């Protein structure tokens, strides 16, 4: 398992990880992160010393084991915490890439096995009450920080499970930021402001990573106070601020028995019965387009 830790530490990695997990399980009431790190450091000192690891190697190994056992994204966590990384792409257990500063690079990481990666994908899906398995091999989810996650199981992806994580900027952009960067002119910004305030229907379209979500967030700043806004998304990711009367709806996949699916079409139809002043649909690409167009007609 190449994790950025020196290969010298790898022979004892599995032994250390197993011992740490056993000790944590022995704690009757669970353990805090601080206690877990103390357990990890003790085990690394014991077994790392026997393996002849120096201080730097032990520190790296302790950090790795902590991420694997305690962090949401396992071995990917350091890159998820790196603000310069915008996207993480996992193409099977041993092909991991990241977009950093606009440049794509392969990371010095790999998962222990296909099963290790699948377990991470399951945990992410379960965190937002979704399910991914051979019967439901595709899932869209989100992390606790709001980052978007798409995962495809290995029975569909030839090279093994695929995991794509798109991070969002910690600072919410405003229209003035887009004007300053040259992404839009002041005249165009003022025109869009008028369209939003007067309730016109607006489509935001573009390719992957072209900034559609960011631009929709920016436009939402112009929604007048007091309006009731219904937001419908596959996976909640829009960061709408300053809207008090806000309802957020999210689609849901079917369970392993093929039941419980809530589709975009269903949510658009029910949103029309919720007395909306505005309906914001995060993304449409299927039959729900018809329902959305019908909703437009009903509001003319």
C-alpha positions as CSV (number, residue, x, y, z in Angstrom):
1,X,0.0,0.0,0.0
2,X,1.7,3.1,-1.2
3,X,0.4,6.0,0.9
4,X,3.2,8.5,0.8
5,X,4.8,6.8,3.8
6,X,8.2,5.3,3.2
7,X,8.2,1.7,2.0
8,X,10.2,0.8,5.0
9,X,7.1,1.3,7.2
10,X,4.8,-0.8,5.0
11,X,5.7,-4.2,6.3
12,X,4.4,-3.3,9.8
13,X,1.5,-1.1,8.6
14,X,-1.1,-3.9,8.5
15,X,0.1,-5.2,11.9
16,X,-0.2,-1.8,13.4
17,X,-3.6,-1.1,11.9
18,X,-5.0,-4.4,13.1
19,X,-3.7,-3.8,16.7
20,X,-5.1,-0.3,16.8
21,X,-8.5,-1.5,15.7
22,X,-8.5,-4.3,18.3
23,X,-7.6,-1.8,21.1
24,X,-10.2,0.7,20.0
25,X,-12.9,-2.0,20.0
26,X,-12.0,-3.0,23.6
27,X,-13.0,0.5,24.8
28,X,-16.6,-0.1,26.0
29,X,-17.9,3.5,25.5
30,X,-16.0,4.3,22.4
31,X,-13.1,6.7,22.2
32,X,-12.5,10.3,21.3
33,X,-10.1,11.3,18.5
34,X,-7.5,12.3,21.1
35,X,-7.7,8.9,22.8
36,X,-7.6,7.1,19.5
37,X,-4.4,9.1,18.5
38,X,-2.8,8.2,21.9
39,X,-3.6,4.5,21.2
40,X,-2.1,4.8,17.7
41,X,1.0,6.5,18.9
42,X,1.6,3.8,21.5
43,X,1.2,1.0,19.0
44,X,3.4,2.8,16.4
45,X,6.1,3.3,19.0
46,X,6.0,-0.3,20.0
47,X,6.0,-2.0,16.6
48,X,7.7,0.8,14.7
49,X,10.6,0.7,17.1
50,X,11.0,-3.0,16.5
51,X,11.0,-2.4,12.7
52,X,13.7,0.2,13.1
53,X,11.6,3.2,11.9
54,X,12.9,6.7,12.6
55,X,10.8,9.5,14.1
56,X,9.7,10.9,10.7
57,X,8.6,7.5,9.5
58,X,6.7,6.8,12.8
59,X,4.9,10.2,12.5
60,X,3.8,9.5,9.0
61,X,2.6,6.0,9.9
62,X,0.7,7.3,12.9
63,X,-1.0,10.0,10.7
64,X,-1.9,7.4,8.1
65,X,-3.5,5.0,10.6
66,X,-5.4,7.8,12.2
67,X,-6.9,8.8,8.8
68,X,-7.8,5.2,8.0
69,X,-9.5,4.5,11.3
70,X,-11.0,7.9,12.2
71,X,-11.4,10.2,9.2
72,X,-14.3,10.4,6.8
73,X,-12.2,9.8,3.7
74,X,-9.7,7.3,4.9
75,X,-6.3,7.7,3.0
76,X,-7.8,10.5,0.9
77,X,-8.3,12.8,3.9
78,X,-5.0,14.8,3.6
79,X,-5.9,15.8,0.1
80,X,-9.5,16.6,1.1
81,X,-8.1,18.9,3.7
82,X,-5.8,20.6,1.2
83,X,-7.6,23.8,0.1
84,X,-5.6,23.9,-3.2
85,X,-7.1,20.5,-4.3
86,X,-10.4,21.0,-6.1
87,X,-11.2,17.5,-7.2
88,X,-10.2,14.0,-6.2
89,X,-10.7,11.1,-8.7
90,X,-10.3,7.4,-7.8
91,X,-10.2,5.0,-10.7
92,X,-10.0,1.7,-8.9
93,X,-7.9,0.9,-5.8
94,X,-4.5,2.0,-7.3
95,X,-5.2,4.8,-9.7
96,X,-5.9,8.0,-7.8
97,X,-5.7,11.5,-9.2
98,X,-6.3,15.1,-8.0
99,X,-6.8,18.5,-9.7
100,X,-4.6,20.9,-7.9
101,X,-4.2,24.5,-9.1
102,X,-5.8,23.6,-12.3
103,X,-3.3,20.8,-13.0
104,X,-4.2,17.1,-12.9
105,X,-1.7,14.9,-11.1
106,X,-1.5,11.2,-10.0
107,X,-1.3,10.8,-6.2
108,X,1.2,8.5,-4.4
109,X,-1.7,6.5,-2.9
110,X,-3.5,3.3,-3.3
111,X,-6.1,1.4,-1.3
112,X,-5.2,-2.0,0.3
113,X,-7.7,-3.7,-1.9
114,X,-10.9,-3.4,-4.0
115,X,-12.8,-4.2,-0.8
116,X,-11.1,-1.4,1.1
117,X,-12.3,1.1,-1.5
118,X,-15.8,-0.3,-1.6
119,X,-16.1,0.0,2.2
120,X,-15.2,3.7,2.0
121,X,-17.8,4.2,-0.7
122,X,-20.5,2.4,1.4
123,X,-19.6,4.6,4.4
124,X,-20.0,7.8,2.4
125,X,-23.3,6.7,1.0
126,X,-24.6,5.5,4.4
127,X,-23.6,8.9,5.9
128,X,-26.4,10.5,3.8
129,X,-28.8,7.6,4.2
130,X,-28.1,6.2,0.7
131,X,-27.2,2.7,-0.4
132,X,-24.7,1.4,-3.0
133,X,-24.3,-2.2,-3.9
134,X,-24.4,-4.5,-6.9
135,X,-28.1,-3.9,-7.3
136,X,-27.8,-0.1,-7.0
137,X,-24.3,0.5,-8.3
138,X,-24.4,4.3,-8.7
139,X,-24.8,6.9,-6.0
140,X,-24.6,10.7,-5.7
141,X,-23.9,11.9,-2.2
142,X,-22.2,14.6,-0.2
143,X,-19.7,14.9,2.5
144,X,-20.1,16.7,5.8
145,X,-18.4,19.7,4.4
146,X,-20.8,19.9,1.4
147,X,-18.5,18.4,-1.2
148,X,-20.2,16.5,-3.9
149,X,-19.5,12.8,-4.3
150,X,-20.3,10.4,-7.2
151,X,-19.5,6.7,-6.9
152,X,-19.8,3.8,-9.2
153,X,-19.5,0.2,-8.0
154,X,-17.1,-2.3,-9.6
155,X,-19.8,-4.4,-11.3
156,X,-20.3,-1.4,-13.6
157,X,-16.8,0.1,-13.7
158,X,-14.4,-2.3,-15.3
159,X,-11.3,-1.1,-13.4
160,X,-12.9,-1.3,-10.0
161,X,-15.0,1.1,-7.9
162,X,-14.8,4.7,-9.1
163,X,-15.1,7.6,-6.7
164,X,-15.1,11.3,-7.6
165,X,-15.1,14.0,-5.0
166,X,-15.7,17.6,-6.0
167,X,-14.8,20.1,-3.3
168,X,-16.4,23.5,-2.9
169,X,-14.7,26.7,-2.1
170,X,-14.9,27.6,1.6
171,X,-15.7,31.2,0.7
172,X,-19.0,31.9,-1.0
173,X,-18.4,34.0,-4.2
174,X,-20.5,37.0,-4.9
175,X,-21.3,38.8,-8.2
176,X,-18.7,41.4,-7.5
177,X,-16.1,38.6,-7.3
178,X,-17.1,37.4,-10.8
179,X,-16.9,41.0,-12.1
180,X,-13.5,41.6,-10.6
181,X,-12.2,38.4,-12.1
182,X,-13.5,39.3,-15.5
183,X,-15.9,36.4,-15.7
184,X,-18.9,38.7,-16.3
185,X,-19.3,42.4,-17.2
186,X,-21.1,44.9,-14.9
187,X,-23.8,45.4,-17.6
188,X,-24.5,41.6,-17.8
189,X,-24.6,41.4,-14.0
190,X,-27.1,44.2,-13.8
191,X,-29.2,42.6,-16.5
192,X,-29.3,39.3,-14.7
193,X,-30.2,41.0,-11.4
194,X,-33.3,42.5,-13.1
195,X,-34.3,39.1,-14.5
196,X,-34.0,37.4,-11.1
197,X,-35.9,40.1,-9.3
198,X,-38.7,40.1,-11.8
199,X,-39.1,36.4,-11.6
200,X,-38.0,35.3,-15.1
201,X,-37.2,31.7,-15.8
202,X,-33.4,31.2,-16.1
203,X,-31.4,28.2,-17.3
204,X,-27.8,27.9,-16.3
205,X,-25.9,25.4,-18.5
206,X,-22.3,24.4,-19.2
207,X,-19.8,21.6,-19.1
208,X,-18.4,19.7,-16.1
209,X,-16.6,22.0,-13.7
210,X,-17.6,25.1,-15.7
211,X,-19.0,26.8,-12.6
212,X,-22.8,26.2,-13.0
213,X,-23.4,25.7,-9.3
214,X,-21.2,28.6,-8.3
215,X,-23.1,30.9,-10.7
216,X,-26.5,29.7,-9.5
217,X,-25.4,30.5,-5.9
218,X,-24.4,34.0,-7.1
219,X,-27.8,34.6,-8.8
220,X,-29.7,33.5,-5.7
221,X,-28.4,36.6,-3.9
222,X,-30.8,38.7,-6.0
223,X,-34.0,36.8,-4.9
224,X,-36.2,39.3,-3.1
225,X,-36.8,38.9,0.6
226,X,-40.1,37.3,1.7
227,X,-40.3,34.8,-1.2
228,X,-40.9,31.1,-0.6
229,X,-38.1,29.1,-2.4
230,X,-38.2,25.4,-3.1
231,X,-34.8,23.8,-4.0
232,X,-34.7,20.4,-5.6
233,X,-31.4,18.5,-6.0
234,X,-30.0,15.0,-6.6
235,X,-27.6,15.7,-3.8
236,X,-27.9,18.9,-1.8
237,X,-25.0,21.2,-2.7
238,X,-26.3,24.7,-3.4
239,X,-25.2,27.1,-0.8
240,X,-28.2,29.6,-0.7
241,X,-27.9,32.3,1.9
242,X,-30.2,34.9,3.2
243,X,-33.4,33.1,2.2
244,X,-35.6,32.6,5.3
245,X,-38.6,30.8,3.8
246,X,-36.5,28.0,2.2
247,X,-37.5,24.3,1.6
248,X,-34.8,21.9,0.4
249,X,-35.8,18.6,-1.2
250,X,-33.4,15.8,-2.2
251,X,-33.9,12.7,-4.4
252,X,-33.5,9.2,-3.0
253,X,-32.3,6.0,-4.6
254,X,-34.3,2.8,-4.2
255,X,-33.2,0.4,-1.5
256,X,-31.8,-3.1,-2.1
257,X,-35.3,-4.3,-2.5
258,X,-36.0,-1.9,-5.3
259,X,-38.3,0.3,-3.1
260,X,-38.3,3.8,-1.7
261,X,-37.0,5.7,-4.7
262,X,-37.9,9.4,-4.8
263,X,-37.2,10.8,-8.2
264,X,-36.6,14.3,-9.5
265,X,-40.0,14.1,-11.3
266,X,-41.9,13.4,-8.1
267,X,-40.2,16.2,-6.3
268,X,-40.9,18.8,-9.0
269,X,-44.6,17.8,-9.0
270,X,-44.9,18.0,-5.3
271,X,-43.1,21.3,-5.2
272,X,-45.9,22.8,-7.2
273,X,-48.3,22.0,-4.3
274,X,-46.1,23.7,-1.7
275,X,-47.0,27.3,-2.7
276,X,-43.6,28.2,-4.1
277,X,-42.7,31.7,-5.3
278,X,-39.7,30.1,-6.9
279,X,-38.5,26.6,-7.7
280,X,-34.8,26.0,-8.1
281,X,-33.8,22.7,-9.7
282,X,-30.2,21.8,-9.3
283,X,-29.8,19.7,-12.4
284,X,-32.0,18.1,-15.0
285,X,-31.1,15.6,-17.6
286,X,-34.0,13.2,-18.0
287,X,-37.8,13.0,-18.0
288,X,-38.0,15.6,-15.3
289,X,-37.3,18.2,-17.9
290,X,-40.8,17.9,-19.1
291,X,-42.2,18.4,-15.6
292,X,-40.0,21.5,-15.2
293,X,-41.2,23.0,-18.5
294,X,-44.8,22.3,-17.5
295,X,-44.2,24.1,-14.2
296,X,-42.9,27.1,-16.2
297,X,-46.1,27.2,-18.2
298,X,-48.2,27.1,-15.0
299,X,-46.4,30.1,-13.7
300,X,-46.8,32.3,-16.8
